Amino acid sequence: MPKYVIALDQGTTSSRAVIFDEQANIVAMKSYEFEQIYPQPGWVEHDPMAILNTQVDALRDAVRISGIPVGDIAAIGITNQRETTLLWDRKTGQPMHNAIVWQCRRTASIVQRLCEEGLEPHIRETTGLVPDAYFSGTKLSWLLDKLDLRARAERGELCFGTVDSFLVWNLVSGRPHVTDATNASRTMLFDIRKNDWDDTMLSALRIPRAILPQVVDSSGVIGMLDPEILGRAIPVAALAGDQHSALFGQGCFDPGMMKNTYGTGCFLLMNTGDDIIRSKSGLVTTIAWRIGGKCTYALEGSVFVGGAAVQWLRDEMKLVERASETETIARSVKDSGGVYMVPSFTGLGAPYWDMYSRGTIIGITRGTGRAHIVRAALESIAYQSADLVAAMASDCGRQPTEMRVDGGASANQFLMQFQADVLNCRVIRPAVIETTALGVALMAGLAVGLYTGMDDLRRVWKKDLSLMPQMLEADRQAALHGWHRAVKRSMRWAEIEAQD
């Protein structure tokens, strides 16, 4: 029986392919970065063909590096950066525009219009989200207007999709136009109770149903990989947005379990089971996954700039040569010297939802040095995540006792210890921190019978590191107080600037 599963993990800055054996060990991995396009301040785009080509190259090279026979691959799963919006010609497959990335703020005025029209309560109740330019619906509406494509859209000549849809359409024989329930729940167009596209939101944004994908389960065979890619047709058997996949890969199968993924952004999800919990603290409600037609739900908090703050230190400010240096540099000083960095380069996500906040470094004195700025950048990642946990505790009425962590920055032990300190709870890192890839691999394996059920999946999760808080409570409260003062000073800055 085939015993390997491949995850295609299409992220914001790179496309990777990860091969797992049936015990969830990584056999091989390959990734390729692609260009980030910034047409103007606050706008972010990707070339759709760069996304596709880097993903195919990563898949082929990972299989080649692994040396495993293609016949031993049981299934492929696809996980993706969410909310990023694509529009392409149904007949030719030609993209109509660059992909508009989840970080992009160009549709803030459309969101404002929806709120002025009184749609905010409907958006929160029906889609589980908050009105924000982050989500896909306003991006799609902008594309249809900007490119004057509404008539073609009405005739069904175009396909809308998030990255998962675009990859499936290009990689699977027969060109199915699908998305899964997790990605659909991030569009601000989907009724998470009825599991269907919402006519009110489609009407408000003038989006015809004819361009929308069919919504499928997160775990289930969609079709077969085009045999020209690897020389064999292989089941493509799972689709899930990256954060939902990471929640699954962390083994957070029971209500109350939560994980935080440290990638370009930071994304904290808590499994709420069958319950759709409406947040009163600035979080969103989302579909964690849909298996066998049944939805499991989650509360989510999204931080727009997590690891991207370290990329900024490296690429724009040239304060470090490699991201891995930041841990040693941060430890070279006893604290940040009163410096706080609020990395709201594209606004603040949960729990603030301020589209007009902009990045701030505050508390600088003549004695401030490079190490203080680097440390403040790392600490900002932990502070933002602590805000999410506090909001989650408020919504659920209980303090968490542990948080499972993953993603690239979870390898930074200084950051993980500081995270445990400001949360005042245990932080646990698994043996496999590529849990975004692992989750969709497990979903794909489940779909083709490589795993028999959830108990089988629980057995493959392994712990690597467990950290307990060490900070004194008075110091923790003082640190959080300083952080919240800094956040207040960053808020609504772009709007004030525009008025000036």
C-alpha positions as CSV (number, residue, x, y, z in Angstrom):
1,M,0.0,0.0,0.0
2,P,1.3,3.5,-0.8
3,K,2.7,5.0,2.4
4,Y,3.7,8.6,1.7
5,V,1.6,11.8,1.6
6,I,2.7,15.1,0.1
7,A,1.5,18.5,1.4
8,L,1.6,21.4,-1.0
9,D,2.0,24.4,1.3
10,Q,1.5,27.5,-0.7
11,G,2.4,30.5,1.6
12,T,2.6,34.2,1.4
13,T,6.3,34.4,0.5
14,S,7.1,30.9,-0.7
15,S,5.7,27.7,-2.1
16,R,6.8,24.4,-0.6
17,A,6.2,20.7,-0.9
18,V,6.7,18.5,2.2
19,I,6.7,14.7,2.0
20,F,5.6,12.8,5.1
21,D,5.7,9.1,5.9
22,E,2.8,7.5,7.6
23,Q,4.3,8.2,11.1
24,A,4.3,11.9,10.2
25,N,8.0,12.1,9.8
26,I,9.3,14.6,7.2
27,V,11.0,12.6,4.4
28,A,11.9,15.5,2.1
29,M,11.0,19.2,1.7
30,K,11.6,21.8,-1.0
31,S,10.5,25.4,-1.2
32,Y,10.9,28.4,-3.5
33,E,10.4,32.0,-2.7
34,F,8.7,34.4,-5.2
35,E,8.4,38.1,-5.6
36,Q,6.3,40.3,-3.4
37,I,4.8,43.2,-5.4
38,Y,4.0,46.5,-3.8
39,P,2.3,48.8,-6.4
40,Q,1.8,51.5,-3.9
41,P,1.8,51.9,0.0
42,G,-0.5,49.5,1.6
43,W,-1.0,47.4,-1.6
44,V,0.3,43.9,-1.9
45,E,0.1,41.6,-5.0
46,H,1.5,38.3,-6.3
47,D,2.0,37.0,-9.8
48,P,-0.4,34.0,-10.1
49,M,1.8,32.2,-12.5
50,A,4.8,32.6,-10.0
51,I,2.6,31.0,-7.4
52,L,1.7,28.1,-9.7
53,N,5.2,27.6,-11.1
54,T,7.0,27.7,-7.8
55,Q,4.5,25.2,-6.4
56,V,5.0,22.7,-9.2
57,D,8.8,23.1,-9.1
58,A,8.7,22.5,-5.3
59,L,6.6,19.3,-5.8
60,R,8.8,17.8,-8.5
61,D,12.0,18.6,-6.7
62,A,10.8,17.3,-3.3
63,V,9.9,14.0,-4.9
64,R,13.2,13.9,-6.7
65,I,15.2,14.6,-3.5
66,S,13.3,12.0,-1.5
67,G,14.1,9.2,-3.9
68,I,10.8,7.5,-3.2
69,P,8.9,5.8,-6.1
70,V,6.0,7.9,-7.3
71,G,3.9,4.8,-6.9
72,D,4.4,5.0,-3.1
73,I,2.6,8.3,-2.9
74,A,-0.9,7.7,-1.5
75,A,-2.3,11.2,-1.8
76,I,-1.6,15.0,-2.0
77,G,-3.1,17.7,0.1
78,I,-3.1,21.4,-0.6
79,T,-2.9,24.1,2.1
80,N,-2.7,27.8,1.3
81,Q,-2.3,31.4,2.3
82,R,-5.9,32.5,2.9
83,E,-8.0,35.4,1.6
84,T,-5.6,36.1,-1.3
85,T,-7.9,36.7,-4.3
86,L,-7.5,35.6,-7.9
87,L,-9.7,35.9,-11.0
88,W,-9.1,34.0,-14.2
89,D,-10.6,33.2,-17.5
90,R,-12.6,30.0,-17.3
91,K,-11.8,29.0,-20.9
92,T,-8.1,29.9,-21.1
93,G,-7.0,29.8,-17.5
94,Q,-5.4,33.2,-18.0
95,P,-5.3,35.3,-14.8
96,M,-7.1,38.6,-15.3
97,H,-4.9,40.5,-12.8
98,N,-2.2,39.9,-10.2
99,A,-3.4,38.1,-7.1
100,I,-4.5,40.6,-4.4
101,V,-2.8,39.4,-1.2
102,W,-4.5,39.1,2.1
103,Q,-2.3,41.8,3.6
104,C,-3.5,44.4,1.0
105,R,-5.5,47.4,2.3
106,R,-6.7,48.8,-1.0
107,T,-10.4,48.0,-0.3
108,A,-10.6,49.8,3.0
109,S,-13.1,52.3,1.4
110,I,-15.4,49.5,0.3
111,V,-15.4,48.1,3.8
112,Q,-16.3,51.5,5.1
113,R,-19.2,51.7,2.6
114,L,-20.6,48.3,3.8
115,C,-20.5,49.6,7.4
116,E,-22.2,52.8,6.4
117,E,-24.9,50.7,4.7
118,G,-25.5,48.9,8.1
119,L,-24.1,45.6,7.1
120,E,-21.7,45.1,9.9
121,P,-24.2,43.1,12.1
122,H,-25.1,40.8,9.2
123,I,-21.4,40.2,8.4
124,R,-20.6,39.3,12.0
125,E,-23.7,37.1,12.4
126,T,-23.7,35.3,9.1
127,T,-20.0,35.0,8.1
128,G,-18.5,35.0,11.6
129,L,-16.0,37.7,10.4
130,V,-15.6,41.4,11.0
131,P,-15.8,44.0,8.2
132,D,-12.2,44.3,7.0
133,A,-10.2,44.7,3.9
134,Y,-8.3,41.5,5.0
135,F,-11.0,39.2,3.6
136,S,-11.6,38.2,0.0
137,G,-15.0,39.6,-0.9
138,T,-14.1,43.2,-1.2
139,K,-11.0,42.3,-3.1
140,L,-13.1,40.5,-5.7
141,S,-15.5,43.3,-5.9
142,W,-12.6,45.7,-6.5
143,L,-11.3,43.6,-9.3
144,L,-14.6,43.3,-11.1
145,D,-15.0,47.1,-11.0
146,K,-11.4,48.0,-11.8
147,L,-11.2,45.7,-14.8
148,D,-14.8,46.3,-15.9
149,L,-15.6,42.6,-15.8
150,R,-19.1,42.5,-14.3
151,A,-20.8,41.5,-17.5
152,R,-18.3,38.7,-18.2
153,A,-18.7,37.6,-14.6
154,E,-22.5,37.4,-15.0
155,R,-22.1,35.2,-18.0
156,G,-19.9,32.8,-16.0
157,E,-16.9,33.4,-18.2
158,L,-14.6,34.0,-15.2
159,C,-13.5,32.0,-12.1
160,F,-13.0,33.5,-8.7
161,G,-10.9,31.6,-6.2
162,T,-8.5,31.8,-3.3
163,V,-5.1,30.2,-3.9
164,D,-6.4,26.7,-3.2
165,S,-8.9,27.0,-6.0
166,F,-6.4,28.3,-8.5
167,L,-4.0,25.5,-7.7
168,V,-6.6,22.8,-8.0
169,W,-7.9,24.2,-11.2
170,N,-4.4,24.1,-12.7
171,L,-3.1,20.8,-11.1
172,V,-6.1,18.4,-11.1
173,S,-7.3,16.7,-14.3
174,G,-10.6,18.0,-15.5
175,R,-10.0,21.5,-14.0
176,P,-12.5,21.3,-11.1
177,H,-13.5,24.8,-9.8
178,V,-13.7,24.2,-6.0
179,T,-12.7,25.5,-2.7
180,D,-13.1,23.9,0.7
181,A,-15.2,25.2,3.6
182,T,-12.3,26.7,5.5
183,N,-11.2,28.9,2.6
184,A,-14.8,29.8,1.8
185,S,-15.3,30.9,5.4
186,R,-12.6,33.5,4.9
187,T,-14.2,35.4,2.0
188,M,-16.8,37.4,3.9
189,L,-19.3,35.9,1.4
190,F,-20.1,32.6,3.1
191,D,-22.8,31.7,5.6
192,I,-21.0,29.5,8.1
193,R,-24.3,28.3,9.6
194,K,-25.9,27.2,6.3
195,N,-22.7,26.2,4.6
196,D,-23.6,28.2,1.5
197,W,-22.7,31.5,-0.2
198,D,-24.7,34.3,1.3
199,D,-27.0,36.2,-1.1
200,T,-27.0,39.4,1.0
201,M,-23.2,39.8,0.8
202,L,-23.1,38.8,-2.9
203,S,-25.7,41.5,-3.6
204,A,-24.0,44.1,-1.5
205,L,-20.7,43.6,-3.4
206,R,-22.4,42.8,-6.8
207,I,-20.8,39.4,-7.1
208,P,-22.6,36.8,-9.3
209,R,-22.8,33.2,-8.1
210,A,-21.6,32.2,-11.6
211,I,-18.0,32.9,-10.8
212,L,-17.9,31.2,-7.3
213,P,-16.4,27.8,-6.7
214,Q,-18.2,24.7,-5.4
215,V,-17.5,24.3,-1.7
216,V,-16.2,20.8,-0.7
217,D,-15.0,19.0,2.5
218,S,-11.5,19.7,3.8
219,S,-10.8,16.0,3.7
220,G,-12.0,14.1,0.6
221,V,-10.8,13.2,-2.9
222,I,-11.3,16.1,-5.3
223,G,-9.7,14.5,-8.3
224,M,-6.4,13.2,-9.7
225,L,-3.2,15.1,-10.2
226,D,-2.5,15.7,-13.8
227,P,-0.2,12.8,-14.7
228,E,2.1,15.1,-16.7
229,I,3.3,16.7,-13.5
230,L,4.8,13.6,-11.8
231,G,4.2,10.9,-14.4
232,R,1.3,9.3,-12.5
233,A,-2.2,10.3,-11.5
234,I,-2.3,10.7,-7.7
235,P,-5.4,11.5,-5.6
236,V,-5.6,15.1,-4.5
237,A,-7.5,14.4,-1.3
238,A,-7.5,17.5,1.0
239,L,-7.9,21.3,0.9
240,A,-7.6,23.6,3.9
241,G,-6.5,27.2,4.6
242,D,-3.1,27.2,6.3
243,Q,-4.2,28.1,9.8
244,H,-7.0,25.5,9.8
245,S,-4.5,22.9,8.6
246,A,-2.1,23.9,11.4
247,L,-4.8,23.5,14.0
248,F,-5.4,20.0,12.6
249,G,-1.7,19.2,12.4
250,Q,-1.3,20.2,16.1
251,G,-3.8,17.6,17.1
252,C,-6.2,20.2,18.4
253,F,-9.2,17.9,17.8
254,D,-11.0,18.7,21.1
255,P,-12.9,21.8,22.1
256,G,-10.7,24.2,24.1
257,M,-7.4,23.2,22.5
258,M,-5.6,26.0,20.8
259,K,-2.5,26.7,18.6
260,N,-0.5,29.7,17.5
261,T,1.3,29.7,14.2
262,Y,4.2,32.1,13.8
263,G,4.6,32.8,10.1
264,T,4.5,36.0,8.1
265,G,1.6,36.8,10.5
266,C,0.6,35.1,13.7
267,F,-2.7,33.1,13.8
268,L,-4.2,31.8,17.0
269,L,-7.1,29.3,16.7
270,M,-9.1,27.6,19.4
271,N,-11.3,24.6,18.6
272,T,-14.9,25.3,19.7
273,G,-16.4,22.0,18.4
274,D,-20.0,22.2,17.3
275,D,-20.4,25.6,18.9
276,I,-20.4,28.8,16.9
277,I,-19.1,31.3,19.5
278,R,-19.7,34.9,18.6
279,S,-16.8,36.9,19.8
280,K,-17.4,40.1,21.8
281,S,-13.6,40.8,22.0
282,G,-12.6,41.4,18.4
283,L,-12.0,37.8,17.3
284,V,-13.6,36.1,14.4
285,T,-15.6,32.8,14.2
286,T,-14.5,30.5,11.4
287,I,-14.9,26.9,10.2
288,A,-12.0,24.9,11.6
289,W,-12.6,22.1,9.0
290,R,-15.4,20.2,7.4
291,I,-15.2,16.4,7.3
292,G,-18.0,14.1,6.2
293,G,-20.2,17.1,5.6
294,K,-19.9,18.1,9.3
295,C,-18.3,21.4,10.4
296,T,-16.0,21.9,13.4
297,Y,-15.8,25.5,14.4
298,A,-13.1,27.7,15.8
299,L,-12.4,31.2,17.3
300,E,-9.5,32.9,15.6
301,G,-7.3,35.9,16.1
302,S,-5.1,37.2,13.3
303,V,-1.9,39.2,13.6
304,F,-0.9,40.7,10.3
305,V,2.8,41.1,11.0
306,G,4.6,38.4,13.0
307,G,7.6,36.9,11.3
308,A,7.4,39.7,8.7
309,A,8.7,42.1,11.4
310,V,11.9,40.1,11.4
311,Q,12.0,40.1,7.6
312,W,11.7,43.9,7.8
313,L,14.7,44.0,10.2
314,R,16.7,41.9,7.7
315,D,15.6,43.1,4.3
316,E,14.7,46.8,4.7
317,M,16.6,47.9,7.8
318,K,19.7,45.6,7.4
319,L,19.9,45.2,11.2
320,V,20.5,41.4,10.8
321,E,21.8,39.3,8.0
322,R,19.8,36.2,8.9
323,A,16.5,35.8,10.9
324,S,18.3,33.2,13.1
325,E,20.6,35.9,14.5
326,T,17.8,37.6,16.3
327,E,17.7,35.2,19.2
328,T,21.4,35.8,20.1
329,I,21.1,39.6,19.6
330,A,18.0,39.8,21.7
331,R,19.7,37.9,24.6
332,S,22.6,40.3,24.5
333,V,20.6,42.9,26.4
334,K,18.7,42.3,29.6
335,D,15.5,43.9,28.2
336,S,14.4,46.2,25.4
337,G,15.4,49.3,27.3
338,G,11.8,50.6,27.3
339,V,11.5,50.3,23.5
340,Y,8.3,49.0,22.0
341,M,7.8,48.2,18.4
342,V,4.2,48.0,17.0
343,P,4.7,46.4,13.5
344,S,1.3,47.5,12.1
345,F,2.8,48.0,8.6
346,T,-0.6,47.1,7.0
347,G,-2.9,48.0,9.9
348,L,-3.7,46.1,13.0
349,G,-5.7,42.8,13.0
350,A,-7.5,41.2,16.0
351,P,-8.5,42.3,18.5
352,Y,-8.1,46.0,17.3
353,W,-9.1,45.8,13.6
354,D,-7.7,49.2,12.8
355,M,-7.0,49.5,9.0
356,Y,-5.4,52.9,9.5
357,S,-2.8,51.9,12.2
358,R,0.8,52.2,11.0
359,G,4.1,50.9,12.3
360,T,5.6,52.6,15.4
361,I,8.9,52.3,17.4
362,I,8.5,54.2,20.6
363,G,10.6,54.7,23.8
364,I,13.9,55.3,22.0
365,T,16.5,57.1,24.1
366,R,20.1,58.0,23.4
367,G,21.1,54.7,24.8
368,T,19.0,52.7,22.5
369,G,21.0,50.3,20.3
370,R,20.5,47.7,17.6
371,A,19.9,44.9,20.1
372,H,17.1,46.8,21.8
373,I,15.3,47.3,18.4
374,V,15.8,43.6,17.5
375,R,14.5,42.5,20.9
376,A,11.5,44.8,20.7
377,A,10.6,43.4,17.3
378,L,10.6,39.8,18.7
379,E,8.7,40.9,21.8
380,S,6.1,42.5,19.6
381,I,5.2,39.1,18.1
382,A,4.6,37.7,21.6
383,Y,2.6,40.8,22.8
384,Q,0.3,40.6,19.8
385,S,-0.3,37.0,20.4
386,A,-1.0,37.7,24.1
387,D,-3.7,40.1,23.1
388,L,-5.4,37.4,21.1
389,V,-5.2,34.9,24.0
390,A,-6.7,37.5,26.4
391,A,-9.6,38.1,23.9
392,M,-10.2,34.4,23.6
393,A,-10.2,33.9,27.4
394,S,-12.8,36.7,27.6
395,D,-15.0,35.1,25.0
396,C,-14.8,31.6,26.4
397,G,-14.8,32.5,30.1
398,R,-11.7,30.6,31.0
399,Q,-7.9,31.1,31.1
400,P,-5.9,28.8,28.9
401,T,-3.4,26.5,30.6
402,E,-1.4,25.7,27.4
403,M,-0.8,26.8,23.9
404,R,0.7,24.7,21.1
405,V,3.0,26.6,18.8
406,D,4.4,26.1,15.4
407,G,5.8,27.9,12.3
408,G,9.2,29.2,11.6
409,A,9.6,31.7,14.5
410,S,8.6,29.0,17.0
411,A,12.2,27.7,16.6
412,N,13.4,30.9,18.4
413,Q,13.6,29.8,22.0
414,F,14.0,33.4,23.3
415,L,10.6,34.3,21.7
416,M,8.9,31.1,22.9
417,Q,10.0,31.7,26.5
418,F,9.0,35.4,26.3
419,Q,5.6,34.2,24.9
420,A,5.1,31.8,27.9
421,D,6.0,34.7,30.2
422,V,3.6,37.3,28.9
423,L,0.8,34.6,28.5
424,N,1.5,33.2,32.0
425,C,0.8,29.7,30.6
426,R,2.7,26.7,29.2
427,V,3.9,26.8,25.6
428,I,4.4,23.5,23.9
429,R,6.2,23.0,20.6
430,P,5.8,19.8,18.6
431,A,8.6,17.7,17.1
432,V,7.3,18.7,13.7
433,I,6.9,22.5,13.5
434,E,5.8,22.3,9.9
435,T,2.3,21.6,11.2
436,T,0.6,23.6,8.4
437,A,1.9,21.1,6.0
438,L,1.3,18.2,8.4
439,G,-2.3,19.0,8.9
440,V,-3.4,18.8,5.3
441,A,-1.2,15.7,4.8
442,L,-3.1,14.0,7.7
443,M,-6.4,15.1,6.1
444,A,-5.3,13.6,2.8
445,G,-4.2,10.4,4.4
446,L,-7.5,10.2,6.2
447,A,-9.4,10.6,3.0
448,V,-7.6,7.7,1.2
449,G,-7.6,5.3,4.2
450,L,-4.0,5.7,5.3
451,Y,-5.4,6.6,8.7
452,T,-8.6,5.0,10.1
453,G,-9.8,7.9,12.3
454,M,-8.9,10.6,14.7
455,D,-7.4,8.3,17.3
456,D,-4.9,7.2,14.7
457,L,-4.1,10.8,14.1
458,R,-3.6,11.6,17.8
459,R,-0.9,9.0,18.0
460,V,1.3,10.7,15.4
461,W,1.6,14.0,17.3
462,K,4.9,14.3,19.2
463,K,6.1,16.9,21.7
464,D,9.5,18.5,21.4
465,L,9.7,21.4,23.9
466,S,7.6,22.6,26.9
467,L,8.2,26.0,28.4
468,M,6.7,27.3,31.7
469,P,6.4,31.0,32.5
470,Q,9.3,32.5,34.5
471,M,8.4,36.2,34.7
472,L,7.2,37.8,37.9
473,E,3.6,38.9,37.7
474,A,4.3,42.5,38.4
475,D,6.9,42.6,35.6
476,R,4.4,40.9,33.3
477,Q,1.7,43.4,34.0
478,A,4.2,46.3,33.5
479,A,5.4,45.0,30.2
480,L,1.8,44.5,28.9
481,H,0.9,48.0,30.1
482,G,3.7,49.5,28.1
483,W,2.8,47.5,25.1
484,H,-0.9,48.7,25.2
485,R,0.3,52.4,25.5
486,A,2.4,51.9,22.4
487,V,-0.5,50.3,20.5
488,K,-2.7,53.3,21.2
489,R,-0.1,55.7,19.8
490,S,0.0,53.7,16.5
491,M,-3.7,53.6,15.9
492,R,-5.6,55.5,13.1
493,W,-2.3,57.1,12.0
494,A,-3.0,56.9,8.2
495,E,-6.4,58.4,8.6
496,I,-5.0,61.3,10.6
497,E,-2.3,61.8,8.0
498,A,-4.9,61.9,5.2
499,Q,-6.9,64.5,7.0
500,D,-3.8,66.7,7.5
